[in-house]
Amino acid sequence: MSVDAPGGSAARKRPLGVTLLSLLMGWLTLAAALNTVVFPSQIEGWPVVITVLTIAYSVTAGATTIGLWRMRPWTLTAFRAWGLVLLLLMACFLFFMEFWTIIGMQPLEAGLFVIFTVTIVLFYWLLHRYIRRRVVGSG
């Protein structure tokens, strides 16, 4: 069912899965924005590069949220940018592994980190396919 939206483009009904994914990405946007403020102020020695990447994470997650909610064709590009920032952020956490002891956590074992990374990449791939079919492919 299409209805003419303001601006002359036809509006599409948003699938429930896209709505839920949009709400999840919105939550991740808010969490990253709060982490950008809280962690550097509370933890001495917090790496600046992680703060910069957290800001980028928040911006790309926010763009993905808006794209999903509005069913825009550029949503997949925003999601890809978010995925790239996520991988860079994970790589930085691995690089700053000694940093974990500063905040009171034991360093992650390499095997656990690899399993976590593979799980995240698989989940990302499934979401990418879903967005490509439901948002971009539906237009």
Backbone as a printed PyTorch tensor [residue, N CA C, xyz], in Angstrom:
tensor([[[  0.8440,  -1.1810,   0.0000],
         [  0.0000,   0.0000,   0.0000],
         [  0.8800,   1.2310,   0.0000]],

        [[  0.7840,   2.0620,  -1.0080],
         [  1.5890,   3.2720,  -1.1150],
         [  0.7080,   4.4940,  -0.9520]],

        [[  1.2490,   5.4460,  -0.2630],
         [  0.5640,   6.7070,  -0.0470],
         [  1.5450,   7.7970,  -0.4220]],

        [[  1.0670,   8.8320,  -1.1120],
         [  1.9690,   9.9210,  -1.4520],
         [  2.3790,  10.6640,  -0.1980]],

        [[  3.6760,  10.7320,   0.0030],
         [  4.2260,  11.4410,   1.1490],
         [  4.5830,  12.8480,   0.7220]],

        [[  4.7530,  13.7560,   1.6870],
         [  5.1920,  15.1060,   1.3320],
         [  6.4940,  15.0290,   0.5420]],

        [[  6.5900,  15.8060,  -0.5210],
         [  7.7730,  15.7770,  -1.3560],
         [  7.5800,  14.9120,  -2.5910]],

        [[  6.4360,  14.2610,  -2.7050],
         [  6.1030,  13.5300,  -3.9070],
         [  6.5690,  12.0890,  -3.9610]],

        [[  7.3120,  11.5970,  -2.9740],
         [  7.7540,  10.2030,  -3.0320],
         [  6.7270,   9.3100,  -2.3600]],

        [[  6.6200,   8.1050,  -2.8520],
         [  5.6540,   7.1670,  -2.2960],
         [  6.2050,   6.5640,  -1.0080]],

        [[  5.4180,   6.5680,   0.0290],
         [  5.8240,   5.9950,   1.3110],
         [  5.5830,   4.4860,   1.2740]],

        [[  6.4610,   3.7320,   1.9450],
         [  6.3080,   2.2830,   2.0260],
         [  6.0190,   1.9100,   3.4740]],

        [[  5.2860,   0.8270,   3.6190],
         [  5.0290,   0.3220,   4.9670],
         [  6.3230,  -0.2930,   5.4860]],

        [[  6.6970,   0.0900,   6.6850],
         [  7.9340,  -0.3960,   7.2920],
         [  7.6690,  -1.7560,   7.9400]],

        [[  8.4330,  -2.7910,   7.5510],
         [  8.2610,  -4.1040,   8.1840],
         [  8.6190,  -4.0490,   9.6730]],

        [[  8.0200,  -4.9370,  10.4560],
         [  8.2660,  -4.9860,  11.8940],
         [  9.7550,  -5.1710,  12.1970]],

        [[ 10.4300,  -6.0330,  11.4450],
         [ 11.8570,  -6.2640,  11.6660],
         [ 12.6850,  -5.0100,  11.4680]],

        [[ 12.3270,  -4.2020,  10.4740],
         [ 13.0390,  -2.9390,  10.2290],
         [ 12.7670,  -1.9700,  11.3740]],

        [[ 11.5430,  -1.9420,  11.8620],
         [ 11.2140,  -1.0840,  13.0060],
         [ 12.0220,  -1.4820,  14.2360]],

        [[ 12.0720,  -2.7770,  14.5250],
         [ 12.8360,  -3.2520,  15.6870],
         [ 14.3240,  -2.9750,  15.5280]],

        [[ 14.8540,  -3.1790,  14.3290],
         [ 16.2670,  -2.8930,  14.0750],
         [ 16.5570,  -1.4030,  14.2040]],

        [[ 15.6300,  -0.5830,  13.7520],
         [ 15.7860,   0.8650,  13.8970],
         [ 15.8190,   1.2670,  15.3740]],

        [[ 14.9450,   0.6800,  16.1710],
         [ 14.9370,   0.9770,  17.6140],
         [ 16.2300,   0.5010,  18.2790]],

        [[ 16.7300,  -0.6710,  17.8800],
         [ 18.0020,  -1.1640,  18.4110],
         [ 19.1420,  -0.2230,  18.0420]],

        [[ 19.1870,   0.2090,  16.7910],
         [ 20.2530,   1.1290,  16.3660],
         [ 20.1230,   2.4740,  17.0890]],

        [[ 18.9020,   2.8980,  17.3570],
         [ 18.7050,   4.1320,  18.1210],
         [ 19.2440,   3.9930,  19.5310]],

        [[ 19.0150,   2.8350,  20.1390],
         [ 19.5460,   2.5760,  21.4810],
         [ 21.0730,   2.5770,  21.4480]],

        [[ 21.6630,   1.9510,  20.4300],
         [ 23.1230,   1.9450,  20.2980],
         [ 23.6760,   3.3520,  20.0780]],

        [[ 22.9280,   4.1770,  19.3530],
         [ 23.3210,   5.5740,  19.1470],
         [ 23.3850,   6.3100,  20.4780]],

        [[ 22.3430,   6.1640,  21.2660],
         [ 22.2860,   6.8270,  22.5710],
         [ 23.3820,   6.3160,  23.5020]],

        [[ 23.5810,   4.9990,  23.5340],
         [ 24.6180,   4.4190,  24.3940],
         [ 25.9990,   4.9240,  24.0020]],

        [[ 26.2880,   4.9760,  22.7070],
         [ 27.5980,   5.4530,  22.2580],
         [ 27.7840,   6.9330,  22.5860]],

        [[ 26.7270,   7.7190,  22.4110],
         [ 26.8210,   9.1480,  22.7290],
         [ 27.1100,   9.3510,  24.2210]],

        [[ 26.4350,   8.5840,  25.0670],
         [ 26.6840,   8.6910,  26.5100],
         [ 28.0860,   8.1970,  26.8690]],

        [[ 28.5390,   7.1080,  26.2310],
         [ 29.8870,   6.6040,  26.4910],
         [ 30.9520,   7.6100,  26.0830]],

        [[ 30.6730,   8.3780,  25.0420],
         [ 31.6130,   9.4010,  24.5940],
         [ 31.8540,  10.4390,  25.6870]],

        [[ 30.8360,  10.7050,  26.4650],
         [ 30.9470,  11.7000,  27.5350],
         [ 31.4350,  11.0700,  28.8380]],

        [[ 30.8720,   9.9230,  29.2030],
         [ 31.1250,   9.3370,  30.5190],
         [ 32.5210,   8.7390,  30.6430]],

        [[ 32.9080,   7.8670,  29.7340],
         [ 34.1720,   7.1530,  29.9010],
         [ 35.3930,   8.0660,  29.9660]],

        [[ 35.5600,   9.0190,  29.0480],
         [ 36.7580,   9.8690,  29.1480],
         [ 36.8090,  10.6920,  30.4390]],

        [[ 35.6440,  11.0600,  30.9680],
         [ 35.6340,  11.8700,  32.1860],
         [ 35.8400,  11.0300,  33.4420]],

        [[ 35.5400,   9.7360,  33.3860],
         [ 35.6190,   8.8860,  34.5690],
         [ 36.8740,   8.0190,  34.6360]],

        [[ 37.5160,   7.7840,  33.4920],
         [ 38.6500,   6.8620,  33.4630],
         [ 39.8950,   7.6080,  32.9900]],

        [[ 40.8370,   7.7330,  33.8850],
         [ 42.0840,   8.4050,  33.5420],
         [ 42.8600,   7.5530,  32.5460]],

        [[ 43.3960,   8.1810,  31.5130],
         [ 44.1620,   7.4640,  30.5150],
         [ 43.3190,   6.8800,  29.3920]],

        [[ 42.0460,   7.2570,  29.3230],
         [ 41.1730,   6.7560,  28.2590],
         [ 41.7440,   7.2000,  26.9080]],

        [[ 41.9760,   6.2850,  25.9660],
         [ 42.5740,   6.6410,  24.6770],
         [ 41.6840,   7.5730,  23.8460]],

        [[ 42.2670,   8.6450,  23.3410],
         [ 41.5190,   9.6240,  22.5480],
         [ 40.9720,   8.9890,  21.2740]],

        [[ 41.7400,   8.0810,  20.6660],
         [ 41.2790,   7.4510,  19.4290],
         [ 39.9880,   6.6710,  19.6590]],

        [[ 39.8280,   6.0880,  20.8280],
         [ 38.5820,   5.3630,  21.1230],
         [ 37.4300,   6.3540,  21.2810]],

        [[ 37.6940,   7.5040,  21.8630],
         [ 36.6570,   8.5340,  21.9740],
         [ 36.2210,   9.0060,  20.5940]],

        [[ 37.1800,   9.2390,  19.7090],
         [ 36.8610,   9.6820,  18.3440],
         [ 36.0480,   8.6090,  17.6140]],

        [[ 36.4570,   7.3590,  17.7380],
         [ 35.7160,   6.2780,  17.0940],
         [ 34.3350,   6.0860,  17.7120]],

        [[ 34.2040,   6.3450,  19.0080],
         [ 32.8960,   6.2420,  19.6500],
         [ 31.9560,   7.3260,  19.1270]],

        [[ 32.4910,   8.5050,  18.8830],
         [ 31.6900,   9.5700,  18.2690],
         [ 31.2590,   9.1450,  16.8640]],

        [[ 32.2080,   8.6090,  16.0890],
         [ 31.8840,   8.1350,  14.7320],
         [ 30.8510,   7.0120,  14.7900]],

        [[ 30.9730,   6.1380,  15.7740],
         [ 30.0080,   5.0460,  15.9700],
         [ 28.6230,   5.6230,  16.2120]],

        [[ 28.5400,   6.6100,  17.0820],
         [ 27.2520,   7.2190,  17.4050],
         [ 26.6360,   7.8870,  16.1700]],

        [[ 27.4490,   8.5840,  15.4060],
         [ 26.9490,   9.2720,  14.2100],
         [ 26.4640,   8.2750,  13.1620]],

        [[ 27.2540,   7.2360,  12.9050],
         [ 26.8570,   6.2600,  11.8770],
         [ 25.6690,   5.4070,  12.3300]],

        [[ 25.6140,   5.0740,  13.6090],
         [ 24.4520,   4.3420,  14.1270],
         [ 23.2070,   5.2250,  14.0390]],

        [[ 23.3660,   6.5150,  14.3290],
         [ 22.2400,   7.4430,  14.2250],
         [ 21.7420,   7.5880,  12.7960]],

        [[ 22.6840,   7.6750,  11.8480],
         [ 22.2970,   7.7580,  10.4380],
         [ 21.5680,   6.4840,  10.0130]],

        [[ 22.0570,   5.3410,  10.4740],
         [ 21.4040,   4.0770,  10.1520],
         [ 20.0000,   4.0310,  10.7500]],

        [[ 19.8600,   4.5140,  11.9750],
         [ 18.5540,   4.5670,  12.6320],
         [ 17.5530,   5.3570,  11.7990]],

        [[ 17.9600,   6.5380,  11.3780],
         [ 17.0740,   7.4050,  10.5920],
         [ 16.7500,   6.7650,   9.2500]],

        [[ 17.7760,   6.2070,   8.6050],
         [ 17.5500,   5.5590,   7.3150],
         [ 16.5960,   4.3900,   7.4120]],

        [[ 16.7550,   3.5810,   8.4530],
         [ 15.8500,   2.4500,   8.6470],
         [ 14.4290,   2.9320,   8.9190]],

        [[ 14.2980,   3.8870,   9.8280],
         [ 12.9800,   4.3670,  10.2200],
         [ 12.2260,   4.9590,   9.0310]],

        [[ 12.9650,   5.6820,   8.1890],
         [ 12.3410,   6.3420,   7.0380],
         [ 12.4000,   5.5210,   5.7580]],

        [[ 13.0010,   4.3090,   5.8460],
         [ 13.0960,   3.4070,   4.6940],
         [ 13.7900,   4.0840,   3.5070]],

        [[ 14.9230,   4.7070,   3.7530],
         [ 15.6540,   5.4220,   2.7180],
         [ 16.6340,   4.4980,   1.9960]],

        [[ 16.8640,   4.7410,   0.7130],
         [ 17.7770,   3.8770,  -0.0460],
         [ 19.2330,   3.9760,   0.4160]],

        [[ 19.6300,   5.0540,   1.0690],
         [ 21.0020,   5.2160,   1.5420],
         [ 21.2540,   4.5030,   2.8760]],

        [[ 20.2480,   3.8290,   3.3950],
         [ 20.3760,   3.1290,   4.6740],
         [ 21.5130,   2.1120,   4.6510]],

        [[ 21.6410,   1.3840,   3.5710],
         [ 22.6760,   0.3640,   3.4790],
         [ 24.0740,   0.9840,   3.5450]],

        [[ 24.2540,   2.1470,   2.9370],
         [ 25.5440,   2.8500,   3.0150],
         [ 25.8360,   3.2630,   4.4530]],

        [[ 24.8380,   3.7850,   5.1460],
         [ 25.0250,   4.1640,   6.5530],
         [ 25.3420,   2.9400,   7.4010]],

        [[ 24.6570,   1.8370,   7.1370],
         [ 24.9040,   0.6030,   7.8830],
         [ 26.3180,   0.0890,   7.6290]],

        [[ 26.7720,   0.1640,   6.3830],
         [ 28.1480,  -0.2430,   6.0660],
         [ 29.1600,   0.6350,   6.7880]],

        [[ 28.9050,   1.9350,   6.8400],
         [ 29.8070,   2.8460,   7.5590],
         [ 29.8460,   2.4980,   9.0450]],

        [[ 28.6730,   2.1950,   9.6130],
         [ 28.6110,   1.7820,  11.0180],
         [ 29.4210,   0.5060,  11.2350]],

        [[ 29.2930,  -0.4600,  10.3350],
         [ 30.0440,  -1.7100,  10.4440],
         [ 31.5450,  -1.4860,  10.3940]],

        [[ 31.9880,  -0.5960,   9.5210],
         [ 33.4160,  -0.2740,   9.4350],
         [ 33.9100,   0.3570,  10.7320]],

        [[ 33.1410,   1.2990,  11.2610],
         [ 33.5330,   1.9420,  12.5220],
         [ 33.5440,   0.9180,  13.6540]],

        [[ 32.5820,   0.0040,  13.6580],
         [ 32.5430,  -1.0460,  14.6760],
         [ 33.8150,  -1.8920,  14.6200]],

        [[ 34.2240,  -2.3010,  13.4220],
         [ 35.4490,  -3.0970,  13.2870],
         [ 36.6840,  -2.3100,  13.7340]],

        [[ 36.7430,  -1.0330,  13.3730],
         [ 37.8740,  -0.2040,  13.8100],
         [ 37.8970,  -0.0580,  15.3300]],

        [[ 36.7390,   0.1050,  15.9120],
         [ 36.6420,   0.2200,  17.3670],
         [ 37.0920,  -1.0690,  18.0410]],

        [[ 36.6680,  -2.1990,  17.5000],
         [ 37.1020,  -3.4890,  18.0600],
         [ 38.6090,  -3.6630,  17.9160]],

        [[ 39.1660,  -3.2590,  16.7750],
         [ 40.6180,  -3.3430,  16.5700],
         [ 41.3600,  -2.4460,  17.5640]],

        [[ 40.8110,  -1.2760,  17.8360],
         [ 41.4440,  -0.3820,  18.8100],
         [ 41.4100,  -0.9750,  20.2110]],

        [[ 40.3060,  -1.5860,  20.5720],
         [ 40.2510,  -2.2320,  21.8830],
         [ 41.2930,  -3.3360,  21.9850]],

        [[ 41.4890,  -4.0710,  20.8980],
         [ 42.5110,  -5.1110,  20.8850],
         [ 43.9010,  -4.4980,  20.9890]],

        [[ 44.1180,  -3.3980,  20.2700],
         [ 45.4100,  -2.7110,  20.2870],
         [ 45.7290,  -2.1590,  21.6790]],

        [[ 44.7080,  -1.6300,  22.3360],
         [ 44.8860,  -1.0570,  23.6640],
         [ 44.5910,  -2.0890,  24.7500]],

        [[ 44.9310,  -3.3500,  24.4830],
         [ 44.6000,  -4.4310,  25.4130],
         [ 45.1230,  -4.1550,  26.8170]],

        [[ 46.3110,  -3.5820,  26.9290],
         [ 46.8200,  -3.2780,  28.2660],
         [ 45.9400,  -2.2500,  28.9800]],

        [[ 45.1540,  -1.5290,  28.1930],
         [ 44.2390,  -0.5510,  28.7560],
         [ 43.1850,  -1.2140,  29.6370]],

        [[ 42.8280,  -2.4730,  29.3180],
         [ 41.8140,  -3.1660,  30.1000],
         [ 42.1920,  -3.2680,  31.5670]],

        [[ 43.4850,  -3.4150,  31.8570],
         [ 43.8920,  -3.5080,  33.2520],
         [ 43.7410,  -2.1710,  33.9590]],

        [[ 43.8280,  -1.0640,  33.2080],
         [ 43.6460,   0.2630,  33.8060],
         [ 42.2280,   0.4120,  34.3400]],

        [[ 41.2550,  -0.1210,  33.6050],
         [ 39.8590,   0.0340,  34.0350],
         [ 39.4020,  -1.1260,  34.9070]],

        [[ 40.3380,  -1.9750,  35.3060],
         [ 40.0180,  -3.0230,  36.2710],
         [ 39.5520,  -4.3330,  35.6870]],

        [[ 39.7190,  -4.5510,  34.4060],
         [ 39.3170,  -5.8130,  33.7840],
         [ 40.5680,  -6.5820,  33.3780]],

        [[ 40.4530,  -7.8690,  33.3630],
         [ 41.5480,  -8.7090,  32.8880],
         [ 41.5310,  -8.7140,  31.3570]],

        [[ 42.7080,  -8.7980,  30.7340],
         [ 42.7300,  -8.8370,  29.2600],
         [ 41.9650, -10.0570,  28.7240]],

        [[ 41.2740,  -9.8430,  27.6390],
         [ 40.5440, -10.9380,  27.0080],
         [ 41.5330, -11.9320,  26.4110]],

        [[ 41.1890, -13.1860,  26.4720],
         [ 42.0220, -14.1760,  25.8130],
         [ 41.7940, -14.0660,  24.3110]],

        [[ 42.8390, -14.3380,  23.5360],
         [ 42.7590, -14.1820,  22.0810],
         [ 41.6430, -15.0280,  21.4820]],

        [[ 41.4830, -16.2440,  21.9350],
         [ 40.4390, -17.1230,  21.3960],
         [ 39.0460, -16.5740,  21.6160]],

        [[ 38.7990, -16.0470,  22.7960],
         [ 37.4980, -15.4660,  23.1050],
         [ 37.2300, -14.2520,  22.2130]],

        [[ 38.2440, -13.4420,  22.0120],
         [ 38.0890, -12.2620,  21.1670],
         [ 37.8020, -12.6670,  19.7180]],

        [[ 38.4780, -13.7070,  19.2250],
         [ 38.2430, -14.1850,  17.8600],
         [ 36.8160, -14.7080,  17.7280]],

        [[ 36.3490, -15.4760,  18.6840],
         [ 34.9760, -15.9940,  18.6520],
         [ 33.9780, -14.8440,  18.6690]],

        [[ 34.2090, -13.8660,  19.5180],
         [ 33.3390, -12.6950,  19.5960],
         [ 33.3220, -11.9460,  18.2660]],

        [[ 34.4990, -11.7410,  17.6680],
         [ 34.5930, -11.0190,  16.4040],
         [ 33.8790, -11.7730,  15.2860]],

        [[ 34.0770, -13.0690,  15.1920],
         [ 33.4020, -13.8720,  14.1640],
         [ 31.8860, -13.8050,  14.3470]],

        [[ 31.4240, -13.8560,  15.5800],
         [ 29.9900, -13.7550,  15.8650],
         [ 29.4390, -12.4060,  15.4240]],

        [[ 30.1550, -11.3440,  15.7260],
         [ 29.7240,  -9.9960,  15.3370],
         [ 29.6910,  -9.8650,  13.8180]],

        [[ 30.7260, -10.3560,  13.1460],
         [ 30.7780, -10.2750,  11.6810],
         [ 29.6340, -11.0750,  11.0590]],

        [[ 29.3350, -12.2500,  11.5710],
         [ 28.2220, -13.0540,  11.0620],
         [ 26.8870, -12.3380,  11.2770]],

        [[ 26.6900, -11.7910,  12.4610],
         [ 25.4690, -11.0530,  12.7660],
         [ 25.3330,  -9.8370,  11.8420]],

        [[ 26.4560,  -9.1220,  11.6430],
         [ 26.4580,  -7.9680,  10.7410],
         [ 26.0570,  -8.4010,   9.3260]],

        [[ 26.6290,  -9.5090,   8.8410],
         [ 26.3480,  -9.9980,   7.4930],
         [ 24.8570, -10.3120,   7.3410]],

        [[ 24.2730, -10.9560,   8.3400],
         [ 22.8450, -11.2760,   8.2830],
         [ 21.9900, -10.0070,   8.2650]],

        [[ 22.3490,  -9.0370,   9.0920],
         [ 21.6060,  -7.7690,   9.1000],
         [ 21.7680,  -7.0290,   7.7760]],

        [[ 22.9600,  -7.0610,   7.2080],
         [ 23.2220,  -6.4230,   5.9190],
         [ 22.3040,  -7.0140,   4.8440]],

        [[ 22.2180,  -8.3360,   4.8100],
         [ 21.3400,  -8.9980,   3.8440],
         [ 19.8770,  -8.5920,   4.0660]],

        [[ 19.4750,  -8.5400,   5.3260],
         [ 18.0930,  -8.1800,   5.6460],
         [ 17.7890,  -6.7470,   5.1920]],

        [[ 18.6810,  -5.8210,   5.5100],
         [ 18.4680,  -4.4120,   5.1140],
         [ 18.4440,  -4.2940,   3.6050]],

        [[ 19.3330,  -4.9940,   2.9290],
         [ 19.3890,  -4.9180,   1.4610],
         [ 18.0700,  -5.4160,   0.8480]],

        [[ 17.5000,  -6.4680,   1.4140],
         [ 16.2490,  -7.0190,   0.8720],
         [ 15.0280,  -6.2030,   1.2740]],

        [[ 14.9490,  -5.8070,   2.5430],
         [ 13.7210,  -5.1890,   3.0630],
         [ 13.6410,  -3.6780,   2.8610]],

        [[ 14.7860,  -3.0030,   2.9010],
         [ 14.7640,  -1.5350,   2.8030],
         [ 15.1450,  -1.0960,   1.4020]],

        [[ 16.3210,  -1.4740,   0.9540],
         [ 16.8080,  -1.0230,  -0.3400],
         [ 16.0810,  -1.7290,  -1.4760]],

        [[ 15.8780,  -3.0260,  -1.3530],
         [ 15.2510,  -3.8100,  -2.4070],
         [ 13.7440,  -3.6190,  -2.5300]],

        [[ 13.1370,  -2.9370,  -1.5610],
         [ 11.6700,  -2.8090,  -1.5850],
         [ 11.1900,  -1.5960,  -2.3580]],

        [[ 12.1300,  -0.7850,  -2.8200],
         [ 11.7150,   0.4610,  -3.4760],
         [ 11.4300,   0.3790,  -4.8830]]])
